[in-house]
Amino acid sequence: MLEINGNLGEAGGQIVRSSLTLSMLTQTPFRMINVRAGRKPTGLKKQHQTAVSAAARVCNACVTGNSLGSGTFTFEPNAIQSGTYRFDIGTAGSTTLIMQTLLPALMFADGTFEIEVTGGTHNPWAPTFDFLQKAYQPIVRQMGGDVRLDISRIGFYPKGGGQISADVQPAESWKPLDLVKRGKEVSRVVRPLVAKLPLHIAERECRTIETTDGWKKAKYRVEENNNSFSPGNVVTIELSFEKITEVFTALGKQGTPAQKVAKTALRAATEYLESEAVVGDYLADQLMLPMAIAADKFGHTYRYRTHAPSDHSTTHAALIGQFLDVEVDMQPQGENDYVFSIHRS
């Protein structure tokens, strides 16, 4: 049984999620110690417990230690079973992180899958559903993965209750991908959304961005969605190019002015536009896993230009190397960027 130290690198929940993904796919049992040693409180939280339970159901795994606050657990997988699965986190914990635990394994498995997850859909420190659908999914589909994502109810803190779903079909073939240039800019779309809050909040967020130089020609779409259990606000900026769409978000919270929320999203989008990176920091980390699996299974090479590797990325690369015969090379490119190359060892 493979032993994984949860104190590796950034020592967060990603080590739990990616270990589950890789174990399911490779049929490698593992024991994890020092779970989330870099977080306070340490150990498994509710959404990590749900990730373990979800992975276990899909592959009928034998699990020990999957309890709240646990610092050690074991996971012994069996073959992945196609079918329809529904998971409820029971809190406003991130539904997208549960999806990101399952999807990279299911895309490479035999059979079809329908997955529904209930919880938070727009969370701090986690990809929003918009990011998963508009940034992550299109790149996966370019690679060959047949994944379709949908949202039936938005979920904000503290009640959650949001529902997202994924339909996964067997891939016909997997292709290499080279993302070292964005191509021409296609569009800029700014989408402030309010749920059970006054619409003028979203309108102020639009005006804040619209009055900024270089953003007057962007498309602005104010959205109101009252199909939620908790009030919430999120500003989403979509930057579309020939080769990629990147998504930047900022979540509103009580006491934070709408203008500040808008400026937070705008700042992240502007930093990306002023760089030559093709793949942003968060997407760079999340694409690494499906690309590494495809490189291992089919011998393809995947490259993308991004910023200097984060702790998340270096930790992810080290973990992947424990399950797959794959290398993740990170080479400087220019003053501030790196090119990641993912290939068989």
N, C-alpha and C positions, 0 to 999 in steps of 0.2 A: 504493500500500500504506500502510495506516494505521501510524504509528509510535507505540508506547506506551512510556512511561518507567516502568520498574518501580520507580523511586524515588518514585512518586506516593504522597503521604499516608503511610499506615502501612508501605508498601513491603514487603509480605509476599506469601505465596503466593496469597492471595485474588485479587490482580491477575492472576496467571497463570490461575487457574481460571475466573474470570468472563470474561476476555478470550477464552478458548477457547469458552466457552458462547455468547457473543454473536457470535463469528466464525462458528461453525457455523451458527447460526440465520439470520444476516443475509448469509452468504456474503461477508463482508468479510475479505480477507487482512490480516495485520498482522505487524509486526516489533517484538519487545520487546527493549529494552535495559535494562541495570542490573537484571537479574532478582533479586528478593528482596534489594534493596540494603540494606534495613533489618534484615536477619537475619545471624546468624553461625553457620555460614559462609554467605556469599552464594551466589547461583546456584541452579540446579535440584538438588533432592534427589530421592531415588528415587521418592517418591510424586508429585512434580511431573512427573517424567519419565513416570510411568505415566499421569497425567492427560493429558499431551500425546499420548502414544501412543494412549490410549483414544479421545480426541476425533478423532484422525487416522483411526483405523480406521472409526469410525462415519460419517465423511463423506469418506473416501478423500482426505485432505488431503496436500499436499506439505509436508514439514517439513524444516528444517535447524536444526542446533544443539541438538538434543534429547539432550544428553549430561550426565553427572553433573558438577555444578559450573558448567555453562555460564551465562554472564551475558547471552547474546544468543541468541534463536532466532526463526525465522520460521514462520508457519503460513498456508498457502494452501488454504482449504477447497473442497470440491465439495459436491454435494447430499447430504444426510443419507440413509443407506440403512437401511431397516428390517431387522430380523433378530435373531438370537441372538448375544450377545457375552459372552465371558468374559475377565476381566483379573486378573492376579496381580501384586500389588505386589512380592512376593518378600521383603518385610520385614514388620514390624508397623506399617507406615505406615497411615494412616487410609483405610479403605474408604469411609467416609461422605463424605469430601471428594471422592473420585472420583465417587461418585454425585451429589454436588451440582454437579459439573462437567457431568455428562451430562443429568440429569433436566430442568432448566429448558429445554434445547433440545429434547429428545425429546418432551416434553409438547405442544409446539407444532408438531411435525413430522407428516407424513403416515405412516401405517403403524403397525405394532405392534413392540414391542421387548421382549426378554428380556435382562436384564443381570445378570451375576454377577461379584462382585468379591471377591478373596481377599486378606486382610491383617489389620490390626488393626480391631476393631469397637468397642473402648472405649479411647480414647486421651486423654491430657492435651492440652489446647489444640485439641481438635477435637470436634465434636458426636458423642455416642455414637449407636449404632444406636437405642436407646430414644428418644432425642430426635428423631431423624429420623422414626421410626414414629409416636410419640405426639403430638408437637408440630407438626412441619413437615407431614407427610402430611395430617392432617385439614384444615388450612387450605387447602392446595393443592386438596384435593377439594371444599371449599366454593366455591372459585373456579371449579371445573369440570374440573380436571385428573384424569385417570383413571389413578392410580398406586397400585400395591399393593406393599408392601415385606415382605420376610421374612428371617429369619436361620436358617441351618442349623447353624452352629457359631460359638461365641463366640471372639474372638481378643484376647489380651492381650500386652503386651510381655513378653519380648523375641522370642518365636517367631512371634507373629501366627497365621496360618493360619485365621483366622475367615472365614466366608463369608456374605455377604449378597446378596440378589437383589431385583430390581425387575421388575415386569410393567407395561408402559406401553401403554395403549390410546388410540386417537384420542379426543379430547375431543368431546362432542356440542355443547357451547357453553361460553363463558366468561362469568362474571358479575362485576360489581363487588362490592366487599366493604368494609364499614365496621366497624372494630374499635376504637371509642373507649370502649366499656363492656364489662366482662367478663360482666355478668349475674350471677345468683346462683351461689354456690359449690355444686358438686354433690358433690365428694368430695376427700379427701386420701388418697393411697396411698403408703406407704413400702415400697420393695422393695430390701433389701440382698441382694446375690448374692455367693456365693463359688464359685470354681472351683478344685478340687484344694487346698482349704484347709479347716481345721476349721470346722464349722458354727457353733460357738459365737461365731466372729467376727461373723457376721451377726446372731446373737441379741443380742450386746452392742450392736451398732449400733441395733437396734430399741429396746432398753431405754433407750438414751441419748436417743433422740428422744421416746419414749413418756412419759418422766418430765418432759418440758418442758411448761409451761403452754400450753394451747391445742391440744395434739397427742394428748391421751389418746383422743379419739374417731376418730383416723385409722385406716385399715385397714393392717395390717402383714402383709407376705407375705415370709417368709424363703425364698430360692431357693438351690438347690445345683445346679451345672451342671459336670459333670466331662468334658464333651465339648469339651475345649480342649487345646491343646498346652502352654500355660504356666499356672501358677497366677495367680489374680487375684481382686480384690474391688472391687465398685462399689456405692455406695448411690445409688438413684434415687428421687426424690420427684416424684410426679405430682399437680399441682393442677388439678382440672377445674372449669370454670365453664360456664355456658350457651353462651358464645360461643367459648371457647378452652380448651385444655389446655396448661399450661406444665410443663416438665420440668427438674429441677435434679439434678445428679449430682456425686459426688465419688469419685475413684478411690483405692483403698488402695494403699499401697506398703510395701515391706519397711522395718521400723523405725518406721512410723507407727501409733500406737495406734488401735484400732477406734473408740473414742469420738471421737477427733479427726476421723476420716473422716466420721462421722455428723454431727458439729457443723458441718463445712464445708458439707455439702449442706443442712443445716437453716438455716444462716445465710443462704444464697442464697435459699432458699424464703421465709424470714421477711421478708427485705428486700423481696421482691416483694409479699407479702401486705400489708405495711405501706404500700406505695405505691398509687397509683391507676393505674399503668401496666397496660395490657392485654397488650401484647407485651413480653417480656423482651428484654434487650440482644442476646443471640445470635440469637434468632428474628427480631428486628427487622431485623438485617443480612441474614439468609438469605432472608427473604420479599421483600426489595426487588427481587431479580432477576426472579422469575416475575411479580411484580406489574408491574414496568416493562415486561416483554415484552407482557403482556396489555394494558396501557395503550397501548402503541405500536401493536399490531395491531388492537385493537378500540375504542379510544377510551374505555375505562372509566377511572374514577377509583377509587383505592384509598387508604384512610386507616387509620392505626392509631396508638394512643396508646402511647408508650414513654418511656424515660428520655432524658436528654440524649444527643445523638448521640455515639457513640464514633468513634475514628479510623477504625475499620473501616467504619462507616456512611458517613462523609463521603467516604472514599476510594472506596467502592463507588458512591456517587451520582455522583461526578466521572467515574468510568470508564464508567458506563452512558451518560452524556451524550455520550461519544465514538462510540457505536454507534447509539443510538436517539434519536428525536425526543421525548424525555421529560424532564420536570422532576421532581425530588424536593424538595419544599418541607418544611422542618423548622421549625415554629413553636412557640414556648414555650406551655405550657398549665399554668397554676398555677405553684407554686413550683419543682417539680423535674422536671416532665414536658414532653414535646414531642408534637405531633401531626405525623406524617409524612403528606404527601399526595403521591401519585404519579399523574401525569397527563400527557397530551400537552402539548408545549410550545406 
